């Protein structure tokens, strides 16, 4: 019981000393306030930069979607042209075969 009592007195004394030693001067409080103000300004600027980056990313997504749509349209046109070429190739082969046999239309 004495050990607990003396231990609590020792802890109380150390705690009191740390509290007394922890009192801040006006200058240190002002310096801490300036640091906090600087941190707030920096954080605000970082947030604005992040917002700008988000906006640019949104524009990039919109542009990418438009490019994807244009690419799909171009692919469809290319497929259509390839089908037309295949049809013409087949017609040409038929005409050449008729020509070899001497047939006329």
Secondary structure, 3 states (H helix, E strand, C coil): CHHHHHHHHHHHHHHHHHHHHCCCCHHHHHHHHHHHHHHHHHHHHHHHHHHHHHHHHHHHHHHHHHHHHHHHHHHHHHHHHHHHHHHHHHHHHHHHHHHHHCCCC
